[in-house]
Amino acid sequence: MPERAQEILRSPGYWVTVWRRFLRDPVALLAALVVLGLILMAVFAPWIAPQDPFQGMSLQRLKPPGTEGYPLGTDELGRDMLSRLIHGARISLFMGIVPVLCALAIGAAIGVVAGYSGGWTNTLLMRTVDVFFAFPSVLLAVALAGALGPGLFNGLIALTLVFIPPIARVAESVTTGVRTRDYVEAAKASGAGALLIIRKHVLGNVLGPIFVYAMSLIAVSMILAAGLSFLGLGVKPPQPDWGLMLNTLRTAMYTQPLLCALPGVMIFITSIAFNLMTDGLRSAMDIKT
Amino acid sequence: MTGSILEIRDLRVAFTGAAKPVRAVDGVDLALVPGEVVALLGESGSGKSVTLRSILRLHPENKTRIEGSIVAAGIDVMALSGAALADFRGKTVSMIFQEPMLALDPVYTLGAQITEAIRKHESGVSADAARKRALGLFERVRIPSPERRLDSYPHELSGGMRQRAMIALALACNPKVLLADEPTTALDATVQVQILLLLRELQRELDLAMIFVTHDIGVGVEVADRIAVMYAGRIVEIGAVRDVIRAPRHPYTIGLLSTRAQGGRLSGKRLPTITGSPPDLASLPPGCAFAPRCSSATSACLEAAPAAVELGHGHAVRCIHTAAVA
């Protein structure tokens, strides 16, 4: 059966293999679908949401979930919870993803340069990064956001600065591991210059693990952003944001406990979905070696 | 020697990273003519791989002190730097590594890695032309279904196929000198023979000069024209394969050859060993490095490093007792 043999011999390529392995992991696949759903929900929020998230009815305050016309109840100003949760996904996802991407660009650059250069450059860069590592991430984010003043943009900067050190640290350790590999020496032995080696052989081997690590930080970033909003350092009212909603609803904790847990439930679902998806991606990418 | 494609003179390599510099290579002279294969034989830490890597200047510059001269195809290797050095590597002299799984980049296909090397050295070559050449190379090293294998990743191939791909990569830019760093050590015995035969065949066809580093005497005999035995960073005996194997003159070579299992003849008996262990390269004695382990050592051996004694036909030995040992 020569045709059959050919079919078996044909190598599908790295990313195709990763994709197939990912599809075979039901938990990761489910998590990925949840993440996809959340992203779609955020993008199409104005069309999905049944009501205006800013318009409150003072007569309909703090209704429990299941009330006529308000499937998830209303908040302390009589605004529809479902609509606010849907709109809240926008800011929460934004604050989860964007700071991590910014930190990925900066942190990976620092880490790869430090890891590839070694010696003094490495010591200088990494010890500077370690200084920031000394602070607990929540404290650092709160301090930075406090110093910069409240607001979405300042919160973004604060979170970016928080995530640069761990990403740089991971990038540095992966790069140091790759630098001493035989294939880097082999590339050198066949005439590749330092730039070509960094661009192709170091980045090619390093970006995958760094990216997966950064993905796992998205959930952390979301929770930190929610925390900043909760403390009044992030998003300002009346913007719908899960962290901020958690803050404003806490006064109703004893009268409507179910209602004030809802934003927390969203944060929980989102972060666990991101984490499980990242986990699946990590094991799917772990083919070679 | 005139007409040599590679000439190493008084090469000394010391690693200065530690508290005391480690003299890994301590005065190596070696010359190859085109089409000649020299096997560098020695145990771990004898300086054979260090010598090989020095030819491509692969040692980290800030932690290594290299002295002596290396001239390859008329190019003074020690004077090269930057772009000229990168251009020299792979084009004039290229190298085959011990473990192809580690020496091939896992995230690129074999074809991509070979075309990268070709296009790095010959800027005018189109991607298509480079791929055609890679295909030709795969056929040359006899990889089955080469077209498909070009799109394979290193982890998808068996050890022997990977080493064939590594050889194809090393030959991609038509080098004049090939350096092989124990290319068969990581392979199993049956594949070893195939790779050796392939290397020998390609080397003859392309008229390559080759330095073949190994610690396996059998492999050295199989593949080489001349054998150079290294001990503690020096070549202690060099000569044509038959001279060195049939009439070894240095006590270390004699010891090495007697430690080989000789078929069934010695079955049931213990193999002879060379007593003692190799010297600490950070504090070498002033005299012959092998003297502490040598049965015929005298007090004269401990005074100065012995000079090479020429025995004719290019057979040279670094031992002051050469006449007596014979």
Interface residues (C-beta under 8 A of the other chain):
Chain A: L9 R10 S11 G13 Y14 G119 R181 D182 Y183 E185 A186 A187 K188 A189 S190 G191 A192 G193 L196 K200 H201 G204 N205 G208 I287 K288 T289
Chain B: L56 L58 N62 A83 A86 D87 F88 R89 G90 K91 S94 M95 F97 E99 L102 A103 L104 D105 P106 V107 Y108 E116 A117 K120 H121 S145 R148 D151 S152 Y153 P154 H155 E156 L169 A170 A172 C173
